[in-house]
Amino acid sequence: MKKIGVYTSGGDAPGMNAAIRAVVRTAITSGIEIIGIIEGYTGMMSGEMEPLQLSSVANCLQRGGTILKTGRAPDFVKPEIRAQAAAKVKEAGIEGLVAIGGDGSFRGAHALWEEHRIPVVGVPGTIDNDIFGTDSTIGYDTAVNTALDALDRIRDTAASHNRLFIVEVMGRDSGFIAVDVGVAGGAEEVFIPENLVSIDRAIQHIQRGLARGKTSSILVAAEGQSPGRAYDLADQIRRKSGFEAKVCVLGHIQRGGSPTARDRILASKLGFAAVRALQAGQTDVMVGEVGGKLVTVPLLDCITKKKHVPNDLIELAQLLSH
Ligand code: F6P
């Protein structure tokens, strides 16, 4: 393999730059040319690509976001658009691709292999941690720490004013961030897409706290399919119990910022492993880390199987909130 391409796609995640850096430096030191595809599938469709050097990735390791830009590219679901992108990749002489992103990005990568026989290796990058085949995704640890820092700050003001707060964290289909933040931040209740909690139970938990002298409470909610749902939860709680809740939606704050050491190290290992996988002739796989070991998993598994939030963590959050 003489020339490979790398791109970031979907929502950005802190640590993506560390992954790009590892891909670029592993490729170049192995005698492989490396091309950066700008803005994910959008740049692939228009042919916006640039050769990367060792120095192109200097000083990016500690920066959030992605130096290659990213996008959702909804048009990439159309086979004719994928054919156009595949033609641009082949025209550029690219013989393999490293796709850094989440399940939507992997769906596109899997199709490029299936339909156009372009070798692809995925690197899991999303704050949601909802990718099957790896214990953690790049950006997840940073997002949890960012959200936890916010929760701790809210705890200060909630305690000073004897208030109830609902803190909304990101997570469209998964509650990984919410549960971690709930356990680490001592939330009274955690609402996640995978485990429906009733408003009545949340109210009971608040009342239980009050009965033993607690003067403030924090509920954590994953945004699910409708960001801003914490306002609706606050409304339902007020109507059923009379409790007034303040709402804090953390939103895209969780997507930015300098990646934690854990994310930088994971990204560096996975970027390196992705290039080695392509060199070894592997394709249509994702590189991940399971139990401290680097693994490759078929992309089809990553896009069709679900990774579940551990039940014992959900139970722990409940138990410790007593
Ligand atoms: O990338 C994952 C994620 O941050 C989800 O947690 C969130 O629901 C979604 O992306 C938001 O997407 P966008 O930035 O496109 O609004």
Residues whose N, C-alpha, C, O or C-beta is under 5 A from the ligand:
A	BS01	F6P	G11 D12 T126 D128 M170 G171 R172 G224
